[in-house]
Amino acid sequence: MPLALKNLNQNLEPNRSSLITLTDICKSYQLGQTKVHALRNINLTIEAGEFTCIVGASGSGKTTLLNIIGCIDRADSGTYSIDSVDVHSLDEDQKSSLRNTKIGFIFQTFNLVPVLSVYENIELPLLINPGISRQERDALIMSSLEDVGLQDKRNNRPDQLSGGQRQRVAIARALAGNPALVLADEPTANLDSLNSHKIIDTMLELNQKRRITFIFSTHDDKLMSRTTRKVVIKDGVVAL
Amino acid sequence: MNRMTFRLALRNLGRNLNRNLATGFAVSFGFIAIIVSASYNSRIEYLVRQASIYGSRLGHITITPPGGFKNSLVDPASYSIDRDQQIKIEAAISSVKNLDFYAPYLVGTGLVGNGCASYPYVLNAYPSDYLHRVRNTEGYRKFEADSKVWVKGQELSEVPPQLNGVAIADGLSRILKKNKMHLETFTTSNKPASLDCTPGNTEDSLSADSNLQLAGLDWQGEFTAGDAEIVSIYKGYTIDKNDSEIIAPLDLAQKLYNTDRINGYTVYLKDVDPLRLTNIVKELKEKLSSAGVSVDVFSWDDESINHIYRQVTDMMGGWFLVIGLVVFGIVALSISNSATITVMERSQEIGMLRSMGYSQSRIRELFLTENLLLTVVAMLCGAVLAAIVIRIHNQFFIPVNLPATTTPVNFKMQPAAVDLIVAALFAVFMSIFATTVAVWSFSRQNIVSLLYKVRS
């Protein structure tokens, strides 16, 4: 394991003060001849264990911010650190390792592998973590399934589940490796109201139970009211 | 590759079943085409090899005086081996590992007469038991089973020397109108009292007996002639031999040409790969050289004595290479095309896996496993189908005349293990190459672009 990640692992403990520190983050895209400034000088700190919601209109930069926090996109300028480790100093393999061990992703479109069972989908990120034995892997998967209430669906394929169930599988997959941080990009956008609330309930419960930091984006007012912290993005700038 | 990669690859194959089936069929049929081409190629090589060693009686190794192989028929006396050298050569041959048997030979030319007319002949003389020994080799029996070569009558070793029995090629026997052998004419009671050479009356008259008259120059340049009795008629394998060859016992030929010399040796080996005789030939050359004998030693496939074998195998090898490259090109394009479409369709999945921490190399490994699995399964199916095709094909005797030969050979398919291994390795390499090319750019693409299907 790279030295930077080793230090990161040693230092990432729940309830430690700032988990995420973004300083003067800028990101722009070239759309044809036009340069679109998605993020402008974002400064943001998120504490370990927070349940944070990023809100904003479509195109405001929510997803870009989540992508940068999740180390799947790179800022044009500024610094970003997870628990004092500068993400920009990591190479691709180190970032892959960081994502695998410390970050869980929940996508709007679930992104489950259709040919794998629920159990196997949750197993996917754990398979490439050399520090987890087969027995530990099984225990982690079963624990995650229990947390999202899908123990009895472990052998089902994604196409045999409802939208809400699929998203719960995605949550279980994101949680299975006991990450320090879970990022969810509009996790309820494809769900009805009832299922949206159930998903948020589940995430809240896990945040409290496991003390995992959750950051998710939404533009659903009802969901925003249930978070402990709300970050508003407008035209690429933190407005609140 | 871990268990999940394999499982994921296996299940993904069923995900785009039609496309994977199409790719699988392309690989299978490509592999069948390669196996069938290689099998025909091997077959032709095998037939020409057997025809050279056994049909043309080159043996595995031929020993001649320097330059003798090409010139002894024109000037046999000048390219001959005397008794002293024969003793030394035979001692050296006897020490060859894997020796089956060897035979001295003598060549000669002259005119053969039927009583009415004379025709040129080429005489090949061997010890009287030589043909019997050649025909009893496993190689000859296989060659005989695969071809329409035949021999009728008695072995030269079966008849008393004073009969002057010879074997005559079928074509020459027809030219001479001598289609009966000693045993047949010996029992004929209606033998005409005198020969009638009147045109139109010769057929019955000539075929009534099996007597021939051989005439020529002996090795001292004097006229020589003698009677011979046809005891055997055989189908000569090549056109030129079939129309001119007489095989005689060595004693008879030496008496006819008034010499105790010979023109060379043919050596037959057992339990050796005929394509790997280099070391045996080299050792024999060294032994002969150290014994003070200056001779040429050739393996049967040496271009200087068997250019037909080289030309045929080179030509077939060239064709096989062209066919192989075309087939593999098609297979590679099919795999590449399938992999490209699959990767494009699954770009979001690649993005998801990357976001989970899968590295670029792991993603490539995943797709490589899928396509390798597809290639291997398709190759196995192709191999099984090819085996069935070959089995059915080989049930029939398919007569094919190779160039300059008189007798058709059975054109079976004869797969060679080495060709199959090379083809399989090449297919696997093509699969890896085509998939890597297709997947490379996608695996390196920005994760966000993959997740949201936007080309960066």
Interface residues (C-beta under 8 A of the other chain):
Chain A: N67 G70 I72 D73 E92 D93 S96 S97 L98 R99 N100 T101 F105 F107 T109 N111 V113 P114 V115 L116 E120 E123 L124 P125 L127 I128 N129 R173
Chain B: N2 M4 R7 L8 R11 N12 G14 R15 Q348 E349 G351 M352 L353 R354 S355 M356 G357 Y358 S359 Q360 R362 N446 I447 V448 L451
